[in-house]
Amino acid sequence: MTAPLPRIALSEPDLRGNEAKYLQACVTDNWVSSAGHFIQDFERMIAAKSGTEHAVALCNGTVAIKMALLACGVGPGDAVILPDWTFIASANAVSDTGAKPIFVDVTQDTWSLDPALVAQALAKYPNVKAIVAVHPLGYTCDMDALLDAAGDVPIVEDAAGALGATYGGRLAGGIGRFGCLSFNGNKMITAGAGGAVVTHDAEAAKWLRHVTAQARIGTDYRHDAPAFNYRMSNLNAAVGKAQMERFDEIQAIKHKIGDAYRAVLSTDSRVRLKAMPNPQWGEGNDWLFSVLCETEEVAESLIAHLDYRGIDSRKFWRALSSQPAYKGAEFISAGVAESLSGRVVSLPCSTGLSDDDLSRVTDAVEAFLAA
Protein backbone atom coordinates (compact mmCIF):
# COMPACT_ATOMS: atom_id res chain seq x y z
CA MET A 1 0.00 0.00 0.00
CA THR A 2 1.38 3.43 -0.97
CA ALA A 3 2.12 5.70 1.97
CA PRO A 4 0.08 8.92 2.00
CA LEU A 5 1.89 12.02 0.79
CA PRO A 6 2.94 14.45 3.55
CA ARG A 7 0.57 17.33 4.15
CA ILE A 8 1.52 20.65 2.59
CA ALA A 9 1.29 23.50 5.10
CA LEU A 10 0.00 26.95 4.24
CA SER A 11 3.01 28.97 5.40
CA GLU A 12 5.91 27.70 7.48
CA PRO A 13 9.09 29.48 8.59
CA ASP A 14 12.23 28.63 6.62
CA LEU A 15 15.10 28.27 9.12
CA ARG A 16 17.86 26.91 6.88
CA GLY A 17 20.38 29.69 7.56
CA ASN A 18 22.34 30.79 10.62
CA GLU A 19 19.38 30.78 13.02
CA ALA A 20 20.67 27.94 15.24
CA LYS A 21 24.24 29.29 15.18
CA TYR A 22 23.16 32.77 16.26
CA LEU A 23 20.81 31.46 18.95
CA GLN A 24 23.68 29.38 20.35
CA ALA A 25 25.82 32.53 20.40
CA CYS A 26 23.14 34.26 22.50
CA VAL A 27 23.18 31.39 24.98
CA THR A 28 26.99 31.18 25.04
CA ASP A 29 27.36 34.93 25.54
CA ASN A 30 24.42 35.04 27.98
CA TRP A 31 22.73 37.89 26.08
CA VAL A 32 19.15 36.67 25.77
CA SER A 33 16.99 39.63 26.79
CA SER A 34 16.46 43.14 25.40
CA ALA A 35 20.16 43.93 24.98
CA GLY A 36 22.78 42.37 22.72
CA HIS A 37 24.39 43.11 19.38
CA PHE A 38 21.91 41.05 17.34
CA ILE A 39 19.25 43.69 18.04
CA GLN A 40 21.34 46.48 16.58
CA ASP A 41 22.41 44.30 13.64
CA PHE A 42 18.82 43.37 12.88
CA GLU A 43 17.61 46.97 13.16
CA ARG A 44 20.23 48.16 10.66
CA MET A 45 19.21 45.46 8.18
CA ILE A 46 15.50 46.21 8.55
CA ALA A 47 16.06 49.96 8.11
CA ALA A 48 18.06 49.34 4.92
CA LYS A 49 15.38 47.03 3.49
CA SER A 50 12.75 49.71 4.23
CA GLY A 51 14.77 52.58 2.78
CA THR A 52 14.86 54.42 6.11
CA GLU A 53 17.54 55.70 8.45
CA HIS A 54 16.17 54.17 11.62
CA ALA A 55 14.43 50.99 12.82
CA VAL A 56 13.22 50.20 16.34
CA ALA A 57 12.73 46.48 16.94
CA LEU A 58 9.74 45.66 19.16
CA CYS A 59 7.96 42.61 20.56
CA ASN A 60 5.26 42.39 17.83
CA GLY A 61 3.71 44.17 14.89
CA THR A 62 0.57 45.32 16.73
CA VAL A 63 2.71 47.18 19.26
CA ALA A 64 4.65 48.70 16.35
CA ILE A 65 1.46 50.25 14.94
CA LYS A 66 0.39 51.46 18.38
CA MET A 67 3.75 53.13 19.04
CA ALA A 68 3.86 54.73 15.58
CA LEU A 69 0.40 56.21 16.23
CA LEU A 70 1.47 57.50 19.64
CA ALA A 71 4.50 59.08 17.97
CA CYS A 72 2.05 60.87 15.64
CA GLY A 73 0.31 62.31 18.71
CA VAL A 74 -2.75 60.05 18.54
CA GLY A 75 -4.69 59.66 21.77
CA PRO A 76 -8.13 59.62 23.41
CA GLY A 77 -10.67 61.74 21.54
CA ASP A 78 -8.88 61.33 18.23
CA ALA A 79 -9.86 59.24 15.23
CA VAL A 80 -7.70 57.14 12.90
CA ILE A 81 -8.61 56.08 9.36
CA LEU A 82 -7.77 52.54 8.32
CA PRO A 83 -9.03 50.13 5.66
CA ASP A 84 -12.19 48.15 6.35
CA TRP A 85 -10.47 45.10 4.84
CA THR A 86 -7.42 44.29 6.95
CA PHE A 87 -6.29 42.11 9.84
CA ILE A 88 -7.93 43.14 13.09
CA ALA A 89 -4.55 43.90 14.70
CA SER A 90 -4.49 47.21 12.79
CA ALA A 91 -7.75 48.27 14.45
CA ASN A 92 -6.78 46.90 17.85
CA ALA A 93 -3.63 49.00 17.80
CA VAL A 94 -5.77 52.10 17.17
CA SER A 95 -8.10 51.20 20.04
CA ASP A 96 -5.14 50.66 22.36
CA THR A 97 -4.14 54.32 21.94
CA GLY A 98 -7.60 55.40 23.13
CA ALA A 99 -8.52 56.65 19.66
CA LYS A 100 -11.47 55.48 17.57
CA PRO A 101 -11.03 53.63 14.27
CA ILE A 102 -12.86 54.86 11.19
CA PHE A 103 -13.08 52.10 8.60
CA VAL A 104 -12.78 53.23 4.99
CA ASP A 105 -13.41 50.91 2.06
CA VAL A 106 -10.80 49.54 -0.32
CA THR A 107 -10.83 49.57 -4.11
CA GLN A 108 -11.88 46.56 -6.15
CA ASP A 109 -8.70 46.54 -8.24
CA THR A 110 -6.14 46.96 -5.41
CA TRP A 111 -7.81 45.66 -2.22
CA SER A 112 -6.18 48.62 -0.44
CA LEU A 113 -7.44 51.99 0.86
CA ASP A 114 -9.54 54.00 -1.61
CA PRO A 115 -7.91 57.48 -1.75
CA ALA A 116 -11.17 59.16 -2.84
CA LEU A 117 -13.02 57.72 0.18
CA VAL A 118 -10.13 58.73 2.45
CA ALA A 119 -10.63 62.32 1.27
CA GLN A 120 -14.36 62.00 2.08
CA ALA A 121 -13.58 60.67 5.55
CA LEU A 122 -11.16 63.51 6.28
CA ALA A 123 -13.83 66.02 5.32
CA LYS A 124 -16.44 64.28 7.46
CA TYR A 125 -14.31 63.62 10.55
CA PRO A 126 -12.18 66.63 11.56
CA ASN A 127 -10.69 64.78 14.53
CA VAL A 128 -8.70 62.34 12.35
CA LYS A 129 -5.12 62.41 13.64
CA ALA A 130 -3.54 59.71 11.46
CA ILE A 131 -4.15 57.25 8.62
CA VAL A 132 -3.05 53.61 8.71
CA ALA A 133 -2.34 52.52 5.13
CA VAL A 134 -2.21 48.73 5.01
CA HIS A 135 -0.17 47.12 2.22
CA PRO A 136 -2.16 43.92 1.65
CA LEU A 137 -0.66 40.55 0.74
CA GLY A 138 2.81 41.86 0.00
CA TYR A 139 2.20 44.73 -2.43
CA THR A 140 1.76 48.43 -1.80
CA CYS A 141 -1.13 50.86 -1.67
CA ASP A 142 -1.29 53.78 -4.09
CA MET A 143 0.84 55.85 -1.72
CA ASP A 144 1.09 59.04 -3.82
CA ALA A 145 -2.69 59.25 -4.11
CA LEU A 146 -3.06 58.62 -0.38
CA LEU A 147 -0.44 61.23 0.50
CA ASP A 148 -2.27 63.76 -1.70
CA ALA A 149 -5.58 62.92 -0.01
CA ALA A 150 -4.03 63.03 3.47
CA GLY A 151 -2.54 66.51 3.23
CA ASP A 152 -0.99 67.26 6.64
CA VAL A 153 -2.42 64.13 8.29
CA PRO A 154 0.44 61.64 8.86
CA ILE A 155 0.34 58.22 7.23
CA VAL A 156 1.52 55.14 9.10
CA GLU A 157 2.28 52.28 6.71
CA ASP A 158 1.18 48.89 7.97
CA ALA A 159 3.74 46.95 5.97
CA ALA A 160 3.48 43.81 8.13
CA GLY A 161 3.71 41.51 5.11
CA ALA A 162 5.27 43.89 2.59
CA LEU A 163 8.96 43.95 3.51
CA GLY A 164 10.93 44.46 0.31
CA ALA A 165 7.93 45.50 -1.80
CA THR A 166 8.26 48.74 -3.77
CA TYR A 167 6.14 51.65 -4.89
CA GLY A 168 7.57 53.78 -7.70
CA GLY A 169 11.07 52.69 -6.74
CA ARG A 170 10.53 53.44 -3.03
CA LEU A 171 10.54 50.67 -0.45
CA ALA A 172 7.43 49.81 1.57
CA GLY A 173 7.62 51.26 5.07
CA GLY A 174 9.78 54.20 4.07
CA ILE A 175 7.18 56.33 2.30
CA GLY A 176 4.87 57.52 5.09
CA ARG A 177 5.74 59.17 8.43
CA PHE A 178 6.34 55.71 9.92
CA GLY A 179 6.35 52.13 8.67
CA CYS A 180 5.38 49.11 10.76
CA LEU A 181 6.59 45.56 10.22
CA SER A 182 5.77 42.13 11.62
CA PHE A 183 8.10 39.16 12.05
CA ASN A 184 5.54 36.56 13.06
CA GLY A 185 6.17 32.97 11.97
CA ASN A 186 4.21 33.29 8.72
CA LYS A 187 5.63 36.61 7.53
CA MET A 188 8.14 37.32 4.75
CA ILE A 189 10.93 36.78 7.28
CA THR A 190 10.43 35.73 10.88
CA ALA A 191 12.10 36.44 14.19
CA GLY A 192 9.88 33.89 15.91
CA ALA A 193 7.91 36.90 17.12
CA GLY A 194 8.43 40.62 16.84
CA GLY A 195 7.82 43.79 14.93
CA ALA A 196 9.50 47.09 14.15
CA VAL A 197 8.85 50.74 13.50
CA VAL A 198 10.95 52.25 10.70
CA THR A 199 11.30 55.98 10.11
CA HIS A 200 13.46 58.76 8.67
CA ASP A 201 12.90 60.81 11.87
CA ALA A 202 15.88 60.51 14.25
CA GLU A 203 14.10 62.23 17.15
CA ALA A 204 11.04 60.00 16.81
CA ALA A 205 13.26 56.90 16.75
CA LYS A 206 15.06 58.10 19.89
CA TRP A 207 11.72 58.65 21.65
CA LEU A 208 10.44 55.23 20.57
CA ARG A 209 13.53 53.49 21.94
CA HIS A 210 13.15 55.34 25.21
CA VAL A 211 9.44 54.82 25.91
CA THR A 212 9.43 51.18 24.80
CA ALA A 213 12.16 50.44 27.37
CA GLN A 214 10.29 51.83 30.44
CA ALA A 215 11.63 55.39 29.86
CA ARG A 216 14.56 54.60 32.10
CA ILE A 217 17.28 57.24 32.56
CA GLY A 218 20.76 55.78 32.84
CA THR A 219 21.47 52.75 35.01
CA ASP A 220 19.68 54.10 38.08
CA TYR A 221 15.99 53.32 38.61
CA ARG A 222 14.82 56.72 37.40
CA HIS A 223 12.13 57.10 34.76
CA ASP A 224 11.00 60.34 33.13
CA ALA A 225 7.63 59.27 31.64
CA PRO A 226 4.92 56.61 31.84
CA ALA A 227 6.17 53.98 29.41
CA PHE A 228 6.13 50.38 28.19
CA ASN A 229 8.17 47.18 28.04
CA TYR A 230 7.93 46.50 24.31
CA ARG A 231 11.51 45.92 23.12
CA MET A 232 12.53 42.86 21.10
CA SER A 233 14.79 40.26 22.72
CA ASN A 234 18.28 39.45 21.47
CA LEU A 235 17.07 35.87 20.85
CA ASN A 236 14.37 37.04 18.45
CA ALA A 237 16.75 39.46 16.75
CA ALA A 238 19.29 36.64 16.26
CA VAL A 239 16.70 34.67 14.30
CA GLY A 240 15.68 37.81 12.41
CA LYS A 241 19.26 38.61 11.41
CA ALA A 242 19.77 35.10 10.05
CA GLN A 243 16.57 35.47 8.04
CA MET A 244 17.59 38.85 6.63
CA GLU A 245 20.89 37.39 5.43
CA ARG A 246 18.81 35.20 3.10
CA PHE A 247 16.20 37.80 2.14
CA ASP A 248 17.02 37.86 -1.57
CA GLU A 249 16.84 34.06 -1.72
CA ILE A 250 13.51 34.04 0.14
CA GLN A 251 12.16 36.75 -2.15
CA ALA A 252 13.15 34.83 -5.28
CA ILE A 253 11.38 31.68 -4.07
CA LYS A 254 8.22 33.66 -3.25
CA HIS A 255 8.20 35.06 -6.80
CA LYS A 256 8.70 31.57 -8.23
CA ILE A 257 5.69 30.31 -6.27
CA GLY A 258 3.59 33.31 -7.28
CA ASP A 259 4.50 32.90 -10.96
CA ALA A 260 3.48 29.24 -10.84
CA TYR A 261 0.06 30.10 -9.41
CA ARG A 262 -0.49 32.94 -11.87
CA ALA A 263 0.30 30.59 -14.76
CA VAL A 264 -2.35 28.10 -13.64
CA LEU A 265 -4.97 30.76 -12.96
CA SER A 266 -4.44 32.27 -16.42
CA THR A 267 -5.99 29.11 -17.91
CA ASP A 268 -9.32 29.65 -16.09
CA SER A 269 -11.63 30.77 -18.90
CA ARG A 270 -14.64 30.88 -16.54
CA VAL A 271 -12.80 33.12 -14.05
CA ARG A 272 -13.93 31.13 -11.02
CA LEU A 273 -10.61 32.07 -9.40
CA LYS A 274 -8.69 35.32 -9.94
CA ALA A 275 -5.14 36.04 -8.81
CA MET A 276 -4.69 38.72 -6.17
CA PRO A 277 -4.08 42.22 -7.59
CA ASN A 278 -0.63 43.10 -8.88
CA PRO A 279 -0.58 46.92 -9.22
CA GLN A 280 1.81 48.22 -11.83
CA TRP A 281 3.14 51.07 -9.67
CA GLY A 282 5.69 48.80 -8.01
CA GLU A 283 6.81 45.25 -7.32
CA GLY A 284 5.14 43.14 -4.68
CA ASN A 285 6.94 40.45 -2.73
CA ASP A 286 4.36 37.63 -3.25
CA TRP A 287 4.31 37.11 0.52
CA LEU A 288 1.04 35.17 0.85
CA PHE A 289 -0.37 34.35 -2.57
CA SER A 290 -4.17 34.47 -2.53
CA VAL A 291 -7.01 34.09 -4.99
CA LEU A 292 -10.42 35.75 -5.25
CA CYS A 293 -13.13 33.14 -5.69
CA GLU A 294 -16.28 33.78 -7.68
CA THR A 295 -18.45 33.25 -4.58
CA GLU A 296 -17.95 32.21 -0.96
CA GLU A 297 -19.33 28.80 -1.89
CA VAL A 298 -16.58 28.43 -4.49
CA ALA A 299 -14.04 29.43 -1.81
CA GLU A 300 -15.32 26.72 0.52
CA SER A 301 -15.29 24.16 -2.30
CA LEU A 302 -11.69 25.08 -3.17
CA ILE A 303 -10.57 24.69 0.46
CA ALA A 304 -12.33 21.31 0.72
CA HIS A 305 -10.86 20.19 -2.62
CA LEU A 306 -7.32 21.02 -1.48
CA ASP A 307 -7.84 19.60 2.00
CA TYR A 308 -8.88 16.23 0.51
CA ARG A 309 -5.53 16.19 -1.32
CA GLY A 310 -3.53 16.98 1.82
CA ILE A 311 -3.03 20.66 1.04
CA ASP A 312 -3.68 23.47 3.51
CA SER A 313 -5.42 26.67 2.43
CA ARG A 314 -7.35 29.30 4.32
CA LYS A 315 -9.83 32.13 3.91
CA PHE A 316 -8.33 35.57 4.35
CA TRP A 317 -9.69 38.75 6.00
CA ARG A 318 -13.28 39.84 6.57
CA ALA A 319 -14.57 43.41 6.72
CA LEU A 320 -13.87 44.88 10.16
CA SER A 321 -17.03 47.01 10.13
CA SER A 322 -19.03 43.77 10.25
CA GLN A 323 -17.08 42.29 13.17
CA PRO A 324 -18.72 42.05 16.62
CA ALA A 325 -15.54 43.55 18.13
CA TYR A 326 -16.21 46.83 16.30
CA LYS A 327 -19.99 46.91 16.23
CA GLY A 328 -21.13 50.51 15.93
CA ALA A 329 -17.82 51.84 14.60
CA GLU A 330 -17.91 54.60 12.00
CA PHE A 331 -17.23 53.46 8.44
CA ILE A 332 -17.46 54.62 4.84
CA SER A 333 -18.32 51.76 2.50
CA ALA A 334 -18.62 51.24 -1.22
CA GLY A 335 -19.38 47.56 -0.63
CA VAL A 336 -15.97 46.25 -1.70
CA ALA A 337 -14.64 45.03 1.67
CA GLU A 338 -17.89 43.21 2.32
CA SER A 339 -17.79 41.64 -1.16
CA LEU A 340 -14.24 40.37 -0.61
CA SER A 341 -15.10 38.83 2.76
CA GLY A 342 -15.10 35.05 2.66
CA ARG A 343 -14.05 34.92 -1.01
CA VAL A 344 -10.27 35.34 -0.73
CA VAL A 345 -8.32 32.10 -0.19
CA SER A 346 -4.58 31.88 0.53
CA LEU A 347 -2.56 29.08 -1.07
CA PRO A 348 0.60 27.35 0.26
CA CYS A 349 3.64 29.59 -0.12
CA SER A 350 6.31 28.37 2.31
CA THR A 351 9.78 29.01 0.90
CA GLY A 352 10.69 25.47 1.92
CA LEU A 353 8.11 24.14 -0.56
CA SER A 354 9.76 21.59 -2.86
CA ASP A 355 9.22 21.63 -6.62
CA ASP A 356 7.19 18.43 -6.27
CA ASP A 357 5.00 19.98 -3.57
CA LEU A 358 4.44 23.11 -5.65
CA SER A 359 3.42 20.88 -8.56
CA ARG A 360 1.00 19.04 -6.27
CA VAL A 361 -0.69 22.34 -5.41
CA THR A 362 -0.81 23.70 -8.97
CA ASP A 363 -2.10 20.34 -10.27
CA ALA A 364 -4.82 20.38 -7.59
CA VAL A 365 -5.85 23.94 -8.48
CA GLU A 366 -5.88 23.03 -12.18
CA ALA A 367 -8.07 20.01 -11.43
CA PHE A 368 -10.44 22.22 -9.46
CA LEU A 369 -10.73 24.64 -12.37
CA ALA A 370 -11.43 21.78 -14.75
CA ALA A 371 -14.09 20.18 -12.54
Secondary structure as GFF3:
##gff-version 3
##sequence-region A 1 371
A	DSSP	alpha_helix	19	29	.	.	.	ID=ss1
A	DSSP	alpha_helix	37	50	.	.	.	ID=ss2
A	DSSP	beta_strand	54	58	.	.	.	ID=ss3
A	DSSP	alpha_helix	61	71	.	.	.	ID=ss4
A	DSSP	beta_strand	79	83	.	.	.	ID=ss5
A	DSSP	alpha_helix	88	96	.	.	.	ID=ss6
A	DSSP	beta_strand	100	104	.	.	.	ID=ss7
A	DSSP	alpha_helix	115	124	.	.	.	ID=ss8
A	DSSP	beta_strand	128	134	.	.	.	ID=ss9
A	DSSP	three_ten_helix	136	138	.	.	.	ID=ss10
A	DSSP	alpha_helix	143	150	.	.	.	ID=ss11
A	DSSP	beta_strand	155	158	.	.	.	ID=ss12
A	DSSP	beta_strand	166	167	.	.	.	ID=ss13
A	DSSP	beta_strand	170	171	.	.	.	ID=ss14
A	DSSP	beta_strand	178	182	.	.	.	ID=ss15
A	DSSP	beta_strand	195	199	.	.	.	ID=ss16
A	DSSP	alpha_helix	202	211	.	.	.	ID=ss17
A	DSSP	alpha_helix	234	245	.	.	.	ID=ss18
A	DSSP	alpha_helix	247	265	.	.	.	ID=ss19
A	DSSP	beta_strand	273	275	.	.	.	ID=ss20
A	DSSP	beta_strand	290	293	.	.	.	ID=ss21
A	DSSP	alpha_helix	296	308	.	.	.	ID=ss22
A	DSSP	beta_strand	314	315	.	.	.	ID=ss23
A	DSSP	three_ten_helix	320	322	.	.	.	ID=ss24
A	DSSP	three_ten_helix	324	326	.	.	.	ID=ss25
A	DSSP	beta_strand	330	332	.	.	.	ID=ss26
A	DSSP	alpha_helix	336	340	.	.	.	ID=ss27
A	DSSP	beta_strand	344	346	.	.	.	ID=ss28
A	DSSP	alpha_helix	355	370	.	.	.	ID=ss29
###
